[in-house]
Structures are given as C-alpha cells and as structure tokens.
Amino acid sequence: MDRELGRQLAGGLVLGAILVGLAVKATTVPFHTWLSPAHTDAPPTGSAVLAGVLLTMSTYGFVRIAMPMLPLAWRAWARVIIVVGILCCSRASAGQ
C-alpha cells in the first residue's frame, strides 16, 4: 500500500515537473512573460522559427511525452489540467 502511494506521488511530481517545463515553453498564462521580449529581440527569421516550431513542439510534448510516460498520473490530474487550459484560453481570448 505504501509502495503504491509512493509511486503515485512520484508520478504526480514527475508529471508536474514535465508540465511546468513544457508550460514555460508553450507560454501558458502564468509563464508567458518571456515571449514578448523574445519576439521583439529576435530577428524576423528567428521569431518565425520561435512561433512556428518551438511553441508548437512544446504543446506537442504534452501529448507525446507526458501522456504515454505517465498515464496514471495524467488521468489523476486530467481535470486540473483541463481547468488550467480553459482558464488560459479564456484569458487569452479576453485580452484580444
């Protein structure tokens, strides 16, 4: 019983670390402050690569890395991740 609880806790912590790392790269709302200076300081081709490839790959990383690696932790935290996603989308659409 304790071993299973430890595995669940470890899985949740690893998933949290992966999600925070990818959220910074995907510019999720609490971690999005670095994006504006990066686009303004970069040359046009660098900004295009940043927007077109790097940000897309970080979002793809959620599905390709976090889900297959930690399916039980993903299921346990799915509602929280969905709520954060809805809040991020609504915050972004309200600012437009």
All heavy atoms as an XYZ file, in Angstrom:
703
protein
N       0.826     -1.197      0.000
C       0.000      0.000      0.000
C       0.867      1.258      0.000
O       0.632      2.165     -0.773
C      -0.919     -0.041      1.224
C      -1.796      1.148      1.356
S      -3.310      0.833      0.503
C      -4.183      2.295      0.894
N       1.886      1.281      0.861
C       2.763      2.441      0.906
C       3.580      2.587     -0.368
O       3.842      3.690     -0.813
C       3.712      2.352      2.110
C       2.988      2.589      3.427
O       1.941      3.271      3.391
O       3.451      2.096      4.465
N       3.968      1.458     -0.931
C       4.744      1.499     -2.174
C       3.897      2.074     -3.317
O       4.382      2.872     -4.110
C       5.223      0.104     -2.521
C       6.069      0.074     -3.772
C       6.641     -1.263     -3.996
N       7.853     -1.338     -3.175
C       8.647     -2.371     -3.139
N       8.362     -3.449     -3.835
N       9.728     -2.371     -2.414
N       2.635      1.681     -3.385
C       1.746      2.204     -4.435
C       1.508      3.699     -4.247
O       1.492      4.462     -5.211
C       0.416      1.442     -4.415
C      -0.523      1.837     -5.515
C       0.005      1.540     -6.909
O       0.748      0.564     -7.074
O      -0.337      2.301     -7.830
N       1.320      4.118     -3.009
C       1.136      5.547     -2.726
C       2.388      6.329     -3.112
O       2.302      7.425     -3.675
C       0.802      5.760     -1.253
C       0.499      7.195     -0.829
C      -0.736      7.695     -1.557
C       0.306      7.255      0.665
N       3.556      5.762     -2.836
C       4.812      6.407     -3.218
C       4.967      6.522     -4.721
O       5.439      7.531     -5.230
N       4.538      5.500     -5.438
C       4.596      5.553     -6.912
C       3.653      6.612     -7.458
O       3.987      7.314     -8.406
C       4.246      4.192     -7.499
C       5.344      3.186     -7.355
C       4.970      1.882     -8.009
N       6.025      0.902     -7.791
C       5.876     -0.366     -7.963
N       4.715     -0.849     -8.365
N       6.871     -1.198     -7.751
N       2.454      6.704     -6.878
C       1.511      7.718     -7.332
C       2.041      9.124     -7.059
O       1.920     10.019     -7.893
C       0.155      7.523     -6.664
C      -0.588      6.309     -7.150
C      -1.894      6.100     -6.396
O      -2.224      6.841     -5.486
N      -2.636      5.082     -6.792
N       2.626      9.316     -5.889
C       3.193     10.616     -5.552
C       4.360     10.955     -6.467
O       4.451     12.075     -6.985
C       3.648     10.635     -4.087
C       4.285     11.931     -3.609
C       3.270     13.063     -3.666
C       4.833     11.768     -2.212
N       5.235      9.992     -6.698
C       6.373     10.222     -7.594
C       5.896     10.510     -9.016
O       6.419     11.408     -9.682
C       7.305      9.023     -7.583
N       4.893      9.768     -9.477
C       4.348     10.018    -10.813
C       3.737     11.400    -10.921
O       3.914     12.089    -11.922
N       3.028     11.820     -9.884
C       2.437     13.159     -9.889
C       3.499     14.249     -9.885
O       3.363     15.267    -10.576
N       4.573     14.049     -9.126
C       5.643     15.046     -9.086
C       6.398     15.125    -10.408
O       6.731     16.220    -10.885
C       6.611     14.730     -7.947
C       6.062     14.940     -6.537
C       7.064     14.463     -5.505
C       5.691     16.382     -6.305
N       6.651     13.975    -11.018
C       7.324     13.972    -12.320
C       6.435     14.616    -13.377
O       6.898     15.421    -14.191
C       7.735     12.536    -12.726
C       8.206     12.475    -14.162
C       8.805     12.018    -11.787
N       5.151     14.296    -13.355
C       4.227     14.917    -14.303
C       4.171     16.425    -14.080
O       4.175     17.195    -15.038
C       2.824     14.318    -14.169
C       1.764     14.912    -15.097
C       2.100     14.616    -16.549
C       0.394     14.389    -14.739
N       4.148     16.847    -12.823
C       4.145     18.283    -12.526
C       5.390     18.971    -13.056
O       5.310     20.070    -13.624
N       6.545     18.341    -12.903
C       7.786     18.930    -13.413
C       7.771     19.020    -14.938
O       8.173     20.039    -15.516
C       8.979     18.109    -12.940
N       7.293     17.963    -15.591
C       7.203     17.988    -17.053
C       6.221     19.068    -17.509
O       6.495     19.827    -18.440
C       6.790     16.599    -17.599
C       7.916     15.594    -17.402
C       6.421     16.685    -19.083
C       7.508     14.169    -17.706
N       5.072     19.158    -16.851
C       4.068     20.129    -17.245
C       4.544     21.554    -17.026
O       4.292     22.431    -17.860
C       2.768     19.885    -16.485
C       2.001     18.620    -16.871
C       0.757     18.464    -16.015
C       1.637     18.637    -18.339
N       5.239     21.814    -15.921
C       5.756     23.170    -15.698
C       6.813     23.511    -16.745
O       6.809     24.609    -17.322
C       6.316     23.322    -14.267
C       7.123     24.596    -14.121
C       5.197     23.314    -13.254
N       7.697     22.575    -17.035
C       8.713     22.821    -18.055
C       8.122     23.080    -19.425
O       8.535     24.013    -20.128
N       7.151     22.295    -19.801
C       6.522     22.495    -21.108
C       5.595     23.706    -21.107
O       5.409     24.341    -22.143
C       5.769     21.238    -21.526
C       6.654     20.040    -21.875
C       5.804     18.806    -22.140
C       7.546     20.340    -23.054
N       5.005     24.042    -19.958
C       4.143     25.232    -19.881
C       4.959     26.508    -20.071
O       4.492     27.461    -20.680
C       3.405     25.267    -18.542
N       6.177     26.521    -19.564
C       7.050     27.676    -19.786
C       7.356     27.808    -21.268
O       7.303     28.902    -21.839
C       8.348     27.551    -18.963
C       9.363     28.599    -19.381
C       8.046     27.674    -17.480
N       7.646     26.699    -21.908
C       7.974     26.731    -23.329
C       6.752     27.016    -24.196
O       6.861     27.669    -25.228
C       8.597     25.382    -23.727
C       9.301     25.420    -25.019
C      10.511     26.308    -24.907
C      11.248     26.318    -26.208
N      12.101     27.475    -26.296
N       5.575     26.538    -23.767
C       4.359     26.753    -24.543
C       3.698     28.085    -24.213
O       2.656     28.399    -24.771
C       3.359     25.625    -24.287
N       4.296     28.836    -23.325
C       3.810     30.149    -22.880
C       2.390     30.095    -22.341
O       1.527     30.866    -22.734
C       3.905     31.201    -23.993
O       3.051     30.850    -25.064
C       5.311     31.366    -24.477
N       2.159     29.183    -21.418
C       0.894     29.132    -20.702
C       0.821     30.351    -19.792
O       1.844     30.851    -19.333
C       0.812     27.826    -19.895
O       1.094     26.744    -20.774
C      -0.552     27.615    -19.307
N      -0.363     30.831    -19.486
C      -0.574     32.145    -18.883
C       0.340     32.487    -17.706
O       0.944     33.538    -17.732
C      -2.065     32.348    -18.522
C      -2.276     33.562    -17.656
C      -2.867     32.490    -19.781
N       0.509     31.703    -16.688
C       1.388     32.213    -15.629
C       2.858     32.301    -16.043
O       3.634     32.987    -15.418
C       1.232     31.208    -14.491
C       0.119     30.315    -14.854
C      -0.133     30.459    -16.314
N       3.236     31.613    -17.097
C       4.638     31.543    -17.502
C       4.905     32.224    -18.842
O       5.886     31.927    -19.494
C       5.066     30.073    -17.619
C       4.736     29.249    -16.423
C       3.716     28.322    -16.477
C       5.426     29.404    -15.241
C       3.405     27.548    -15.377
C       5.124     28.640    -14.132
C       4.111     27.715    -14.202
N       4.067     33.132    -19.263
C       4.128     33.661    -20.617
C       4.930     34.952    -20.756
O       5.040     35.491    -21.845
C       2.714     33.902    -21.134
C       2.018     35.039    -20.460
N       1.592     34.956    -19.165
C       1.694     36.279    -20.885
C       1.021     36.094    -18.817
N       1.082     36.908    -19.839
N       5.506     35.459    -19.698
C       6.116     36.789    -19.749
C       7.389     36.854    -20.591
O       7.781     37.930    -21.016
C       6.431     37.275    -18.331
O       7.282     36.319    -17.688
C       5.153     37.436    -17.526
N       8.028     35.749    -20.861
C       9.270     35.776    -21.625
C       9.042     35.905    -23.127
O       9.957     36.260    -23.872
C      10.092     34.507    -21.363
C       9.457     33.253    -21.905
C       8.578     32.455    -21.264
C       9.643     32.684    -23.202
N       8.202     31.406    -22.061
C       8.845     31.530    -23.264
C      10.408     33.035    -24.306
C       8.784     30.725    -24.393
C      10.336     32.230    -25.436
C       9.546     31.091    -25.466
N       7.814     35.647    -23.596
C       7.587     35.549    -25.037
C       7.679     36.895    -25.754
O       8.294     36.986    -26.818
C       6.231     34.905    -25.312
C       5.924     34.643    -26.784
C       6.951     33.680    -27.355
C       4.538     34.084    -26.937
N       7.099     37.942    -25.208
C       7.132     39.245    -25.888
C       8.555     39.755    -26.092
O       8.901     40.163    -27.209
C       6.301     40.261    -25.112
O       4.954     39.870    -25.120
N       9.404     39.765    -25.063
C      10.790     40.195    -25.314
C      11.536     39.284    -26.287
O      12.378     39.751    -27.052
C      11.445     40.155    -23.933
C      10.327     40.236    -22.962
C       9.163     39.582    -23.630
N      11.237     38.010    -26.271
C      11.925     37.089    -27.183
C      11.573     37.396    -28.632
O      12.444     37.364    -29.512
C      11.562     35.651    -26.847
N      10.309     37.708    -28.900
C       9.909     38.020    -30.279
C      10.452     39.376    -30.724
O      10.837     39.540    -31.877
C       8.380     38.008    -30.414
C       7.820     36.643    -30.646
N       8.069     35.912    -31.778
C       7.013     35.876    -29.885
C       7.442     34.744    -31.713
N       6.800     34.707    -30.556
N      10.469     40.354    -29.836
C      10.952     41.676    -30.245
C      12.468     41.706    -30.397
O      12.980     42.445    -31.230
C      10.519     42.753    -29.238
O      10.980     42.402    -27.943
C       9.014     42.897    -29.225
N      13.197     40.921    -29.603
C      14.655     40.910    -29.691
C      15.177     40.021    -30.812
O      16.307     40.202    -31.258
C      15.263     40.442    -28.364
C      15.023     41.431    -27.241
O      14.658     42.594    -27.546
O      15.192     41.051    -26.068
N      14.396     39.083    -31.255
C      14.852     38.132    -32.279
C      14.732     38.743    -33.674
O      13.855     39.575    -33.931
C      14.019     36.857    -32.204
N      15.596     38.335    -34.587
C      15.418     38.743    -35.985
C      14.150     38.096    -36.544
O      13.625     37.140    -35.967
C      16.668     38.221    -36.679
C      17.204     37.159    -35.791
C      16.781     37.512    -34.402
N      13.628     38.600    -37.654
C      12.370     38.062    -38.189
C      12.380     36.554    -38.420
O      11.398     35.880    -38.125
C      12.181     38.812    -39.507
C      12.945     40.068    -39.338
C      14.104     39.745    -38.435
N      13.473     36.014    -38.928
C      13.500     34.563    -39.150
C      13.512     33.811    -37.821
O      12.881     32.765    -37.694
C      14.720     34.159    -39.983
O      15.907     34.663    -39.361
C      14.628     34.714    -41.391
N      14.228     34.324    -36.848
C      14.236     33.699    -35.527
C      12.878     33.750    -34.868
O      12.451     32.796    -34.204
N      12.177     34.855    -35.047
C      10.833     34.976    -34.487
C       9.868     34.009    -35.162
O       9.000     33.422    -34.501
C      10.341     36.418    -34.659
O       9.085     36.588    -34.081
N      10.030     33.826    -36.466
C       9.171     32.881    -37.176
C       9.436     31.451    -36.717
O       8.493     30.668    -36.529
C       9.390     33.003    -38.680
N      10.702     31.105    -36.535
C      11.041     29.766    -36.048
C      10.502     29.580    -34.635
O       9.962     28.524    -34.291
C      12.566     29.532    -36.102
C      12.961     28.279    -35.353
C      13.029     29.459    -37.548
N      10.641     30.615    -33.804
C      10.138     30.549    -32.437
C       8.636     30.295    -32.413
O       8.152     29.412    -31.714
C      10.463     31.851    -31.699
C       9.930     31.981    -30.281
C      10.616     30.990    -29.360
C      10.143     33.392    -29.774
N       7.904     31.047    -33.199
C       6.449     30.902    -33.205
C       6.009     29.618    -33.892
O       5.084     28.948    -33.432
C       5.813     32.100    -33.901
N       6.649     29.281    -34.985
C       6.181     28.159    -35.787
C       6.615     26.794    -35.318
O       5.882     25.827    -35.461
N       7.790     26.704    -34.739
C       8.326     25.391    -34.408
C       8.405     25.171    -32.903
O       7.847     24.209    -32.379
C       9.719     25.195    -35.057
C      10.313     23.872    -34.653
C       9.618     25.293    -36.566
N       9.091     26.031    -32.201
C       9.365     25.783    -30.794
C       8.096     25.777    -29.947
O       7.925     24.907    -29.091
C      10.354     26.821    -30.265
C      11.744     26.758    -30.893
C      12.621     27.855    -30.331
C      12.374     25.412    -30.658
N       7.224     26.734    -30.155
C       5.997     26.774    -29.356
C       5.074     25.608    -29.684
O       4.431     25.040    -28.814
C       5.278     28.110    -29.564
C       6.093     29.342    -29.178
C       5.319     30.602    -29.505
C       6.508     29.310    -27.736
N       5.036     25.220    -30.953
C       4.216     24.087    -31.354
C       4.770     22.782    -30.795
O       4.013     21.927    -30.326
C       4.141     24.006    -32.887
O       3.672     25.256    -33.369
C       3.222     22.910    -33.334
N       6.079     22.635    -30.796
C       6.687     21.408    -30.290
C       6.477     21.242    -28.787
O       6.341     20.130    -28.297
C       8.182     21.379    -30.617
C       8.465     21.166    -32.090
S       7.710     19.675    -32.754
C       8.666     18.434    -31.942
N       6.444     22.337    -28.059
C       6.215     22.216    -26.620
C       4.782     21.775    -26.338
O       4.543     20.972    -25.437
C       6.529     23.529    -25.927
O       5.725     24.563    -26.431
N       3.849     22.256    -27.104
C       2.470     21.804    -26.943
C       2.339     20.339    -27.358
O       1.650     19.558    -26.702
C       1.522     22.674    -27.788
O       1.746     24.039    -27.448
C       0.085     22.322    -27.542
N       3.031     19.950    -28.399
C       3.057     18.561    -28.835
C       3.689     17.666    -27.773
O       3.316     16.511    -27.613
C       3.827     18.465    -30.156
C       3.956     17.084    -30.728
C       2.847     16.433    -31.244
C       5.181     16.437    -30.760
C       2.967     15.163    -31.784
C       5.311     15.184    -31.305
C       4.203     14.545    -31.812
O       4.330     13.301    -32.341
N       4.625     18.218    -27.003
C       5.277     17.473    -25.941
C       4.332     17.029    -24.842
O       4.529     15.991    -24.216
N       3.293     17.828    -24.591
C       2.287     17.408    -23.611
C       1.696     16.059    -23.999
O       1.568     15.160    -23.182
C       1.145     18.426    -23.515
C       1.483     19.687    -22.792
C       1.297     20.904    -23.405
C       1.954     19.666    -21.495
C       1.585     22.076    -22.745
C       2.247     20.825    -20.824
C       2.063     22.037    -21.450
N       1.333     15.948    -25.252
C       0.660     14.740    -25.725
C       1.650     13.604    -25.973
O       1.380     12.459    -25.634
C      -0.133     15.056    -27.017
C      -0.775     13.816    -27.590
C      -1.174     16.114    -26.742
N       2.795     13.915    -26.527
C       3.731     12.879    -26.947
C       4.625     12.365    -25.825
O       5.041     11.220    -25.851
C       4.594     13.444    -28.079
C       5.366     12.423    -28.797
C       4.450     11.556    -29.630
N       5.279     10.646    -30.384
C       4.968      9.403    -30.637
N       3.833      8.925    -30.221
N       5.763      8.645    -31.314
N       4.924     13.211    -24.830
C       5.824     12.803    -23.754
C       5.060     12.493    -22.476
O       5.183     11.411    -21.908
C       6.885     13.888    -23.487
C       7.781     14.053    -24.701
C       7.710     13.547    -22.258
C       8.723     15.223    -24.617
N       4.279     13.448    -22.007
C       3.657     13.313    -20.685
C       2.574     12.235    -20.647
O       2.507     11.472    -19.679
C       3.075     14.650    -20.244
N       1.757     12.153    -21.650
C       0.663     11.173    -21.620
C       1.140      9.725    -21.680
O       0.748      8.928    -20.842
C      -0.344     11.450    -22.737
C      -1.204     12.651    -22.486
S      -2.314     12.931    -23.861
C      -3.855     12.792    -23.040
N       2.003      9.340    -22.619
C       2.430      7.939    -22.648
C       3.350      7.559    -21.489
O       3.343      6.422    -21.033
C       3.183      7.804    -23.967
C       2.848      8.982    -24.761
C       2.451     10.047    -23.819
N       4.143      8.509    -21.011
C       5.097      8.190    -19.960
C       4.410      7.983    -18.603
O       4.800      7.106    -17.842
C       6.130      9.310    -19.835
C       7.258      8.976    -18.877
S       8.392     10.346    -18.622
C       9.022     10.620    -20.248
N       3.393      8.788    -18.327
C       2.736      8.758    -17.016
C       1.216      8.719    -17.162
O       0.523      9.662    -16.795
C       3.150      9.996    -16.214
C       4.648     10.134    -15.985
C       5.007     11.544    -15.631
C       5.087      9.172    -14.910
N       0.660      7.638    -17.690
C      -0.785      7.624    -17.944
C      -1.626      7.682    -16.663
O      -2.678      8.319    -16.651
C      -1.016      6.323    -18.703
C       0.142      5.467    -18.372
C       1.286      6.393    -18.118
N      -1.190      7.040    -15.590
C      -1.986      7.068    -14.364
C      -1.971      8.449    -13.724
O      -3.002      8.940    -13.259
C      -1.471      6.013    -13.378
C      -1.593      4.564    -13.854
C      -0.977      3.619    -12.841
C      -3.038      4.210    -14.116
N      -0.818      9.078    -13.703
C      -0.737     10.434    -13.156
C      -1.511     11.401    -14.037
O      -2.162     12.324    -13.538
C       0.720     10.871    -13.036
N      -1.464     11.190    -15.338
C      -2.205     12.058    -16.258
C      -3.706     11.950    -15.996
O      -4.407     12.949    -15.959
C      -1.886     11.676    -17.694
C      -2.424     12.640    -18.688
C      -3.613     12.549    -19.329
C      -1.828     13.846    -19.144
N      -3.785     13.611    -20.169
C      -2.705     14.427    -20.070
C      -0.629     14.489    -18.859
C      -2.419     15.623    -20.713
C      -0.352     15.674    -19.512
C      -1.238     16.225    -20.424
N      -4.196     10.726    -15.804
C      -5.622     10.536    -15.507
C      -5.992     11.178    -14.180
O      -7.073     11.744    -14.040
C      -5.970      9.062    -15.480
C      -6.153      8.493    -16.843
C      -6.710      7.070    -16.789
N      -6.154      6.368    -17.920
C      -5.369      5.317    -17.843
N      -5.071      4.799    -16.687
N      -4.892      4.768    -18.933
N      -5.114     11.077    -13.192
C      -5.412     11.651    -11.881
C      -5.461     13.180    -11.931
O      -6.252     13.803    -11.206
C      -4.366     11.192    -10.865
N      -4.648     13.799    -12.763
C      -4.565     15.252    -12.828
C      -5.280     15.838    -14.047
O      -5.153     17.038    -14.324
C      -3.103     15.689    -12.835
C      -2.469     15.518    -11.504
C      -1.750     14.449    -11.064
C      -2.534     16.428    -10.416
N      -1.361     14.642     -9.780
C      -1.824     15.853     -9.346
C      -3.131     17.676    -10.235
C      -1.685     16.488     -8.134
C      -2.985     18.309     -9.013
C      -2.279     17.713     -7.982
N      -6.022     15.029    -14.778
C      -6.638     15.489    -16.030
C      -7.599     16.654    -15.808
O      -7.585     17.623    -16.569
C      -7.367     14.342    -16.715
N      -8.406     16.598    -14.780
C      -9.370     17.681    -14.555
C      -8.673     18.997    -14.250
O      -9.091     20.054    -14.725
C     -10.323     17.300    -13.446
C     -11.270     16.209    -13.869
C     -12.408     16.035    -12.884
N     -13.339     15.060    -13.418
C     -13.672     13.947    -12.810
N     -13.181     13.674    -11.618
N     -14.515     13.106    -13.366
N      -7.622     18.936    -13.464
C      -6.872     20.158    -13.139
C      -6.235     20.732    -14.405
O      -6.288     21.947    -14.647
C      -5.788     19.860    -12.074
C      -4.910     21.062    -11.839
C      -6.426     19.400    -10.784
N      -5.665     19.881    -15.229
C      -5.024     20.327    -16.469
C      -6.064     20.930    -17.414
O      -5.815     21.952    -18.060
C      -4.269     19.159    -17.127
C      -3.112     18.727    -16.218
C      -3.761     19.525    -18.510
C      -2.483     17.417    -16.584
N      -7.238     20.327    -17.477
C      -8.308     20.857    -18.331
C      -8.760     22.220    -17.838
O      -8.950     23.151    -18.627
C      -9.477     19.863    -18.403
C      -9.058     18.641    -19.211
C     -10.716     20.510    -19.005
C     -10.028     17.483    -19.133
N      -8.927     22.385    -16.534
C      -9.356     23.678    -15.978
C      -8.305     24.750    -16.256
O      -8.643     25.870    -16.651
C      -9.645     23.548    -14.464
C      -9.793     24.909    -13.815
C     -10.895     22.719    -14.237
N      -7.030     24.420    -16.078
C      -5.965     25.381    -16.377
C      -5.987     25.747    -17.862
O      -5.834     26.913    -18.226
C      -4.590     24.830    -15.957
C      -3.459     25.686    -16.489
C      -4.510     24.744    -14.447
N      -6.201     24.774    -18.728
C      -6.292     25.049    -20.161
C      -7.457     25.953    -20.510
O      -7.318     26.877    -21.315
N      -8.598     25.712    -19.892
C      -9.769     26.566    -20.141
C      -9.512     27.983    -19.651
O      -9.841     28.961    -20.330
C     -11.024     25.959    -19.485
C     -11.435     24.696    -20.226
C     -12.167     26.960    -19.452
C     -12.514     23.896    -19.539
N      -8.896     28.113    -18.467
C      -8.584     29.444    -17.947
C      -7.584     30.174    -18.829
O      -7.725     31.371    -19.069
C      -8.049     29.331    -16.515
C      -9.063     28.905    -15.460
C      -8.367     28.714    -14.123
C     -10.176     29.926    -15.340
N      -6.587     29.460    -19.329
C      -5.606     30.084    -20.219
C      -6.251     30.551    -21.514
O      -5.984     31.652    -21.981
C      -4.475     29.118    -20.514
S      -3.418     28.791    -19.105
N      -7.100     29.728    -22.091
C      -7.777     30.102    -23.343
C      -8.731     31.270    -23.133
O      -8.789     32.191    -23.966
C      -8.524     28.901    -23.907
S      -7.447     27.624    -24.538
N      -9.457     31.249    -22.033
C     -10.400     32.351    -21.792
C      -9.650     33.639    -21.483
O     -10.065     34.722    -21.894
C     -11.366     32.003    -20.664
O     -10.666     31.790    -19.457
N      -8.521     33.554    -20.795
C      -7.714     34.744    -20.514
C      -7.133     35.303    -21.815
O      -7.107     36.498    -22.025
C      -6.586     34.383    -19.546
C      -5.472     35.386    -19.435
C      -5.573     36.211    -18.197
N      -4.393     36.934    -17.821
C      -3.829     37.930    -18.499
N      -4.307     38.273    -19.666
N      -2.793     38.557    -18.041
N      -6.675     34.415    -22.678
C      -6.112     34.863    -23.952
C      -7.179     35.462    -24.847
O      -6.951     36.488    -25.503
C      -5.433     33.697    -24.658
N      -8.359     34.869    -24.873
C      -9.415     35.417    -25.729
C      -9.988     36.713    -25.171
O     -10.439     37.569    -25.915
C     -10.521     34.388    -25.937
O     -11.151     34.103    -24.701
N      -9.959     36.887    -23.861
C     -10.445     38.126    -23.262
C      -9.496     39.276    -23.551
O      -9.911     40.431    -23.652
C     -10.617     37.954    -21.756
N      -8.212     38.971    -23.697
C      -7.231     40.010    -23.978
C      -7.194     40.429    -25.430
O      -6.546     41.402    -25.787
N      -7.882     39.747    -26.304
C      -7.846     40.065    -27.720
C      -8.811     41.121    -28.066
O      -9.715     41.506    -28.095
C      -8.125     38.810    -28.529
C      -7.139     37.746    -28.219
C      -6.181     37.450    -29.342
O      -6.446     37.782    -30.473
N      -5.075     36.852    -29.036
